[in-house]
Amino acid sequence: MEKRKFGKWSLIHASALTALSLFAAPAGSVFADAAAVTSSSVTASATVTTSPAVTTTAPATTTTTGTTTPVRNTAIPPITDADKASKLPNVLVIATGGTIAGQSVDQTSFQNYKAGSIPIAQMVSELPDKQKIADVETLQFGNSGSSAYSMADLYDLSKTVDEALKSYDGVVVTSGTDTMEEIAYFLDLTVQSDKPVVITGSMRPWTVVGSDAKANLYNAIKLSASGRTASFGTVLMLNDTINLARGVTKTNDYRVDTFETPMLGAVGYIDETTIRIYRAPERALLGPGKGKPVFDLAKIKKSDLAKTEIAYSYQDAGGEAIEGFTAAGAKGIVTAGTGAGGISSAMSKARSKAVEQGVVFVTTTRTGSGSVYGGGKGIISGDNLSPQQARILLMLCLSFSSDFETVKSWFTTYGVTEIE
């Protein structure tokens, strides 16, 4: 029987890696969602067999002046003959760690756990009935909290996703939730493939009673395998809810329904076997190969990623943050303003001086939703983008062009969802 494909998609598979451990700490804290590697020596890659069906490869680590830096695994093994013969779609789960891979102290320790502890191969092996929806393989890119990943790491992650999608039917990325909206938007703006990319995580660790982890991972695999979000860019799948990467934000540090898209809402839901899609981004309506962002990372180096920062406004805010960011070499600064993007007089003066030095500014609001004032000299309106997502877009724009009008046009094209 012929293998089911989406368009001209073909297939590949990957093995998994063992996990790095994280400090035990409350969910949402910097320790629960951050990497903690304490080895003081260089560790070479090693193969560890966990069961006859699962082989994991421990990633190498490098040590510099007493600190250990994990090496991200980007190797994608070839597809097996058995999976080539299968009629199911092939999905690669690329794991980066976070609460979803958390090992709790006991089954009722919702906040006392080690995030990024459980290897993705083990997690996938524990999912029931996965063989009914897809042929699933895993790749342990890393096992850190989301905030522990650098922009250089995200560069590698995006290129790994694109490489996998040359052969896989879809990809799922597991992540910590603290900065998931930034990771998702980075992937949304840089992955060149039209195939489904679904990012998921959880608010409760894998091993507690009532965890959302297993359901979120299962549904993310189901969504990716279905092909329903092809040409959507990157989407989030948590709590049975599908949100576009653009505009989504974490609204609560503990609740499982934390992810929302202010003003616009979710694009769909999963109700057991039914995937419901109620709206789609413009790029999906244009069709395959059309409407994808211009930010092809194959055209730039990691070192080309522009330094961009966020300056937060508040009552009588000083201009020192903007001055400091400018002095430190920031090419762009996003202001998180009050109301419709207003900033203090001191910040405004500092911004004007920075604009004269060539720094590009984007105006956003700290309110959590709503559009902002128009731009001005050296200033671009962020529309209703959150400060953190506006920074991601600004960074990529400035990484590909230093021309203000070009950057401004890209914000209009990719940052604004308004239909004209």
C-alpha positions as CSV (number, residue, x, y, z in Angstrom):
1,M,0.0,0.0,0.0
2,E,1.3,3.5,-0.8
3,K,2.5,5.7,2.0
4,R,0.2,8.6,2.7
5,K,1.9,11.9,2.1
6,F,0.9,15.6,2.2
7,G,1.8,17.0,-1.2
8,K,5.3,15.9,-2.1
9,W,6.4,15.3,1.5
10,S,8.8,12.4,2.2
11,L,10.1,10.9,5.4
12,I,13.0,10.5,7.8
13,H,13.5,9.4,11.4
14,A,15.7,10.4,14.3
15,S,17.0,8.9,17.5
16,A,16.7,10.5,21.0
17,L,19.2,11.8,23.5
18,T,19.4,11.5,27.3
19,A,18.4,14.4,29.4
20,L,20.3,17.0,31.4
21,S,18.9,17.7,34.8
22,L,17.5,21.0,36.2
23,F,17.2,22.3,39.7
24,A,14.0,21.5,41.6
25,A,11.9,24.7,42.0
26,P,8.4,26.0,41.7
27,A,6.8,25.9,38.2
28,G,7.3,29.2,36.4
29,S,10.4,30.1,38.4
30,V,13.8,30.8,36.9
31,F,15.1,27.6,38.4
32,A,12.2,25.3,37.3
33,D,12.6,26.5,33.7
34,A,16.3,27.0,33.5
35,A,19.3,24.7,32.7
36,A,21.5,23.5,35.5
37,V,24.6,21.5,34.5
38,T,27.2,21.1,37.2
39,S,29.8,18.8,35.6
40,S,33.3,20.3,35.6
41,S,34.8,18.2,32.9
42,V,34.4,17.6,29.2
43,T,32.0,14.7,28.4
44,A,32.2,12.9,25.1
45,S,29.1,11.7,23.3
46,A,28.0,8.3,24.5
47,T,25.3,5.8,23.5
48,V,22.9,4.6,26.2
49,T,20.4,1.8,25.5
50,T,17.3,2.3,27.6
51,S,15.2,-0.6,26.1
52,P,15.4,-2.8,23.0
53,A,13.2,-0.3,21.2
54,V,14.8,3.0,22.3
55,T,18.4,4.1,21.9
56,T,19.4,7.5,23.2
57,T,22.6,9.4,22.6
58,A,23.9,11.6,25.4
59,P,25.0,15.0,24.0
60,A,28.5,16.2,24.5
61,T,29.2,19.1,26.8
62,T,32.1,21.6,26.8
63,T,33.7,23.2,29.8
64,T,35.1,26.7,29.9
65,T,36.5,28.3,33.1
66,G,34.5,26.0,35.4
67,T,31.1,26.3,33.6
68,T,29.6,23.7,31.4
69,T,27.9,24.6,28.1
70,P,25.6,22.0,26.6
71,V,26.1,21.1,23.0
72,R,22.8,21.2,21.1
73,N,22.2,18.0,19.1
74,T,21.1,18.8,15.5
75,A,21.8,15.4,13.9
76,I,18.8,13.8,12.1
77,P,19.3,10.0,11.6
78,P,17.9,8.4,8.4
79,I,14.4,6.9,8.1
80,T,14.0,3.2,8.7
81,D,12.8,0.9,6.0
82,A,9.8,-0.1,8.2
83,D,8.7,3.5,8.5
84,K,9.1,4.0,4.7
85,A,6.7,1.1,4.2
86,S,4.1,2.5,6.7
87,K,1.1,4.4,5.5
88,L,1.1,6.8,8.4
89,P,2.6,10.2,8.3
90,N,6.0,10.6,10.0
91,V,6.4,13.2,12.7
92,L,9.7,14.1,14.4
93,V,9.5,15.4,18.0
94,I,12.4,17.7,18.7
95,A,12.8,18.2,22.5
96,T,14.3,21.2,24.2
97,G,13.3,20.5,27.8
98,G,11.1,22.5,30.2
99,T,8.3,21.6,32.6
100,I,6.8,19.1,30.2
101,A,10.0,16.9,30.7
102,G,9.8,17.5,34.5
103,Q,10.3,14.8,37.1
104,S,8.3,15.6,40.3
105,V,9.4,14.6,43.8
106,D,6.2,12.6,44.0
107,Q,2.9,12.3,42.1
108,T,1.3,15.3,44.0
109,S,4.3,17.7,43.8
110,F,3.0,20.1,41.2
111,Q,5.7,22.7,42.0
112,N,8.5,20.7,43.4
113,Y,10.2,19.0,40.5
114,K,13.2,19.0,38.2
115,A,12.4,20.4,34.8
116,G,14.1,19.0,31.7
117,S,14.8,15.6,33.4
118,I,13.0,13.0,31.3
119,P,14.4,12.1,27.8
120,I,11.9,12.7,25.0
121,A,12.3,9.1,23.8
122,Q,10.9,7.9,27.2
123,M,8.1,10.4,27.1
124,V,7.0,9.4,23.6
125,S,7.2,5.7,24.5
126,E,4.7,6.3,27.3
127,L,2.1,7.9,25.1
128,P,-0.9,5.5,24.5
129,D,-2.1,4.7,20.9
130,K,0.4,7.0,19.2
131,Q,0.8,4.3,16.6
132,K,-2.7,5.1,15.4
133,I,-1.9,8.7,14.4
134,A,1.7,8.7,13.2
135,D,5.1,7.1,13.0
136,V,6.9,9.1,15.7
137,E,10.7,9.5,16.2
138,T,12.5,11.8,18.5
139,L,15.5,14.2,18.7
140,Q,16.8,15.5,21.9
141,F,18.1,18.9,20.8
142,G,18.7,19.9,24.4
143,N,17.1,19.6,27.8
144,S,17.1,23.2,29.2
145,G,14.5,25.6,30.4
146,S,13.2,27.9,27.6
147,S,14.9,31.0,29.0
148,A,18.3,29.2,29.0
149,Y,18.4,29.1,25.2
150,S,20.4,31.8,23.4
151,M,19.4,33.4,20.1
152,A,22.3,31.3,18.6
153,D,20.6,28.2,20.0
154,L,17.3,29.3,18.3
155,Y,19.2,29.8,15.1
156,D,20.3,26.1,15.3
157,L,16.9,25.0,16.3
158,S,15.2,26.6,13.4
159,K,17.7,25.2,10.9
160,T,17.2,21.8,12.5
161,V,13.5,22.0,12.0
162,D,13.9,23.0,8.4
163,E,16.3,20.2,7.7
164,A,14.0,17.7,9.3
165,L,11.1,18.9,7.2
166,K,12.9,18.0,4.0
167,S,11.9,14.5,4.8
168,Y,9.4,14.4,7.7
169,D,5.7,15.1,7.2
170,G,5.7,17.4,10.3
171,V,7.6,18.5,13.4
172,V,6.7,18.9,17.0
173,V,9.0,21.0,19.2
174,T,8.6,20.6,23.0
175,S,9.7,23.6,25.1
176,G,9.4,25.3,28.4
177,T,6.6,27.7,28.6
178,D,8.3,30.8,30.1
179,T,9.6,32.1,26.7
180,M,7.7,29.7,24.4
181,E,6.0,32.6,22.7
182,E,9.3,34.0,21.7
183,I,10.7,30.7,20.5
184,A,7.5,30.0,18.6
185,Y,7.6,33.4,16.9
186,F,11.3,33.0,16.0
187,L,10.5,29.7,14.3
188,D,7.4,31.1,12.7
189,L,9.5,33.9,11.0
190,T,12.4,31.7,10.0
191,V,11.4,28.2,9.1
192,Q,11.1,28.0,5.3
193,S,9.1,24.8,5.0
194,D,5.3,24.9,4.5
195,K,4.9,21.7,6.5
196,P,3.3,21.7,9.9
197,V,5.4,23.0,12.9
198,V,3.7,22.6,16.2
199,I,5.2,23.7,19.5
200,T,4.0,22.4,22.8
201,G,4.8,22.2,26.5
202,S,3.0,22.0,29.8
203,M,2.3,23.8,33.0
204,R,2.6,20.7,35.1
205,P,5.5,18.2,35.1
206,W,5.2,14.8,33.3
207,T,5.0,12.7,36.5
208,V,2.2,14.4,38.6
209,V,-1.4,13.3,38.8
210,G,-3.5,15.3,36.4
211,S,-0.6,16.6,34.4
212,D,-1.4,18.3,31.1
213,A,1.9,17.1,29.7
214,K,0.9,13.8,28.1
215,A,-2.3,15.2,26.5
216,N,-0.5,18.2,25.1
217,L,2.3,16.1,23.5
218,Y,-0.2,13.6,22.1
219,N,-2.4,16.3,20.6
220,A,0.6,18.2,19.2
221,I,1.7,15.0,17.4
222,K,-1.9,14.5,16.2
223,L,-2.1,18.0,14.9
224,S,1.3,17.9,13.1
225,A,0.5,14.5,11.5
226,S,-2.9,15.7,10.3
227,G,-1.4,18.4,8.0
228,R,-4.2,20.7,9.0
229,T,-1.8,23.6,9.8
230,A,0.4,23.3,6.7
231,S,1.4,26.8,5.5
232,F,0.2,28.3,8.9
233,G,3.7,28.8,10.1
234,T,4.4,27.7,13.7
235,V,1.4,27.1,15.9
236,L,1.1,26.3,19.6
237,M,-0.9,23.3,20.8
238,L,-1.7,23.3,24.5
239,N,-4.8,22.7,26.6
240,D,-6.7,21.4,23.4
241,T,-6.3,24.8,21.9
242,I,-4.5,25.9,18.7
243,N,-2.9,29.4,18.6
244,L,-0.8,31.0,16.0
245,A,2.7,31.8,17.1
246,R,2.2,35.5,16.1
247,G,0.3,37.2,18.9
248,V,0.1,34.4,21.4
249,T,1.2,35.1,25.0
250,K,1.5,33.4,28.4
251,T,-1.1,35.0,30.7
252,N,-0.6,33.1,34.0
253,D,2.3,31.5,35.7
254,Y,0.5,28.4,36.9
255,R,-2.9,27.8,35.1
256,V,-3.0,25.2,32.4
257,D,-5.1,27.5,30.1
258,T,-2.3,30.1,30.3
259,F,-1.8,30.7,26.5
260,E,-4.1,33.1,24.8
261,T,-4.0,35.4,21.7
262,P,-5.4,38.8,22.9
263,M,-7.9,40.5,20.6
264,L,-7.8,37.7,18.0
265,G,-8.3,34.5,19.9
266,A,-7.4,30.9,19.0
267,V,-7.5,29.5,15.5
268,G,-8.8,26.1,16.5
269,Y,-9.3,23.3,18.9
270,I,-8.8,19.5,19.2
271,D,-11.8,17.6,20.5
272,E,-10.6,14.0,20.8
273,T,-10.4,12.8,17.1
274,T,-11.7,16.0,15.7
275,I,-9.4,18.9,14.7
276,R,-11.4,22.1,14.3
277,I,-9.8,25.1,12.4
278,Y,-11.8,28.3,12.5
279,R,-9.5,30.8,11.0
280,A,-6.1,30.9,9.1
281,P,-3.3,33.3,8.6
282,E,-2.9,35.1,5.3
283,R,0.1,32.9,4.3
284,A,-2.1,29.8,4.5
285,L,-4.7,31.4,2.2
286,L,-2.0,32.3,-0.3
287,G,-1.0,28.7,-0.7
288,P,2.2,26.6,-0.5
289,G,5.4,28.6,-1.2
290,K,3.7,32.0,-0.9
291,G,3.7,34.4,1.9
292,K,6.5,32.9,3.9
293,P,8.9,35.3,5.7
294,V,12.1,36.5,4.0
295,F,14.2,35.6,7.0
296,D,16.0,32.6,5.6
297,L,18.7,31.7,8.1
298,A,20.7,29.9,5.5
299,K,21.6,33.4,4.2
300,I,23.1,34.7,7.4
301,K,25.5,33.6,10.1
302,K,24.7,33.4,13.8
303,S,27.0,36.3,14.4
304,D,24.8,38.4,12.1
305,L,21.9,38.2,14.5
306,A,21.4,41.8,15.6
307,K,21.4,42.9,19.2
308,T,18.0,44.1,20.2
309,E,16.6,45.0,23.6
310,I,13.3,46.1,25.4
311,A,13.0,49.2,27.5
312,Y,10.0,49.3,29.9
313,S,8.1,52.5,30.6
314,Y,6.5,53.4,34.0
315,Q,5.8,56.5,36.1
316,D,8.7,58.9,35.8
317,A,10.9,56.3,34.1
318,G,14.5,57.3,33.5
319,G,16.3,57.2,30.2
320,E,19.2,55.2,31.5
321,A,18.0,51.8,30.1
322,I,17.9,53.2,26.5
323,E,21.3,54.9,27.0
324,G,22.8,51.7,28.4
325,F,21.4,49.6,25.6
326,T,22.7,52.0,23.0
327,A,26.1,52.2,24.6
328,A,26.2,48.4,24.7
329,G,25.7,48.2,20.9
330,A,22.0,47.6,20.5
331,K,20.9,48.0,16.9
332,G,17.3,48.2,17.8
333,I,15.2,48.8,20.9
334,V,11.5,48.0,21.6
335,T,9.8,50.3,24.0
336,A,7.0,48.8,26.1
337,G,5.0,51.9,26.7
338,T,2.0,52.9,28.8
339,G,-1.5,53.0,27.1
340,A,-1.1,53.2,23.4
341,G,2.7,53.2,23.6
342,G,3.5,56.4,25.5
343,I,6.9,56.7,27.2
344,S,8.2,59.1,29.8
345,S,9.9,62.4,28.9
346,A,13.3,61.1,30.0
347,M,12.9,58.0,27.9
348,S,11.7,60.1,24.9
349,K,14.8,62.3,25.1
350,A,17.1,59.2,25.3
351,R,15.3,57.7,22.4
352,S,15.8,60.8,20.2
353,K,19.5,60.8,20.9
354,A,19.7,57.0,20.1
355,V,17.8,57.5,16.9
356,E,20.5,60.1,15.8
357,Q,23.0,57.3,16.4
358,G,21.2,55.0,14.1
359,V,19.3,52.9,16.6
360,V,15.9,51.7,15.3
361,F,12.9,51.8,17.7
362,V,9.6,49.9,17.8
363,T,6.7,51.2,19.9
364,T,4.5,48.7,21.7
365,T,2.2,48.7,24.7
366,R,2.7,47.1,28.1
367,T,-1.0,46.7,28.6
368,G,-1.2,43.1,27.2
369,S,-3.4,43.9,24.2
370,G,-4.2,46.7,21.8
371,S,-2.5,48.6,19.0
372,V,-0.3,51.6,19.4
373,Y,0.5,55.1,18.0
374,G,2.1,55.4,14.6
375,G,5.8,55.8,14.2
376,G,8.1,58.7,13.5
377,K,11.7,59.4,12.6
378,G,13.6,56.2,13.4
379,I,10.4,54.8,15.1
380,I,8.2,52.0,13.9
381,S,4.7,51.1,15.2
382,G,4.6,47.6,16.6
383,D,0.8,47.5,16.0
384,N,-0.6,44.9,18.5
385,L,2.6,42.8,18.9
386,S,3.8,42.2,22.4
387,P,7.1,43.8,23.3
388,Q,8.8,40.4,23.4
389,Q,7.5,39.4,20.0
390,A,8.2,42.8,18.5
391,R,11.8,42.3,19.7
392,I,12.1,39.0,17.8
393,L,10.8,40.6,14.6
394,L,13.0,43.6,15.0
395,M,16.1,41.4,15.6
396,L,15.5,39.5,12.4
397,C,14.7,42.6,10.4
398,L,18.0,44.2,11.4
399,S,19.9,41.0,10.9
400,F,18.8,41.0,7.2
401,S,18.8,44.8,6.5
402,S,20.1,48.1,8.0
403,D,17.8,50.1,5.8
404,F,15.0,51.7,7.9
405,E,12.4,51.8,5.2
406,T,13.0,48.1,4.5
407,V,12.7,47.2,8.2
408,K,9.5,49.3,8.4
409,S,8.0,47.5,5.4
410,W,8.7,44.1,6.9
411,F,6.9,45.2,10.1
412,T,4.0,46.1,8.0
413,T,4.1,42.8,6.1
414,Y,4.9,40.4,8.9
415,G,4.1,42.2,12.1
416,V,0.6,43.5,11.3
417,T,-2.4,41.1,10.9
418,E,-4.9,43.8,9.8
419,I,-6.7,43.1,6.5
420,E,-6.8,46.0,4.1
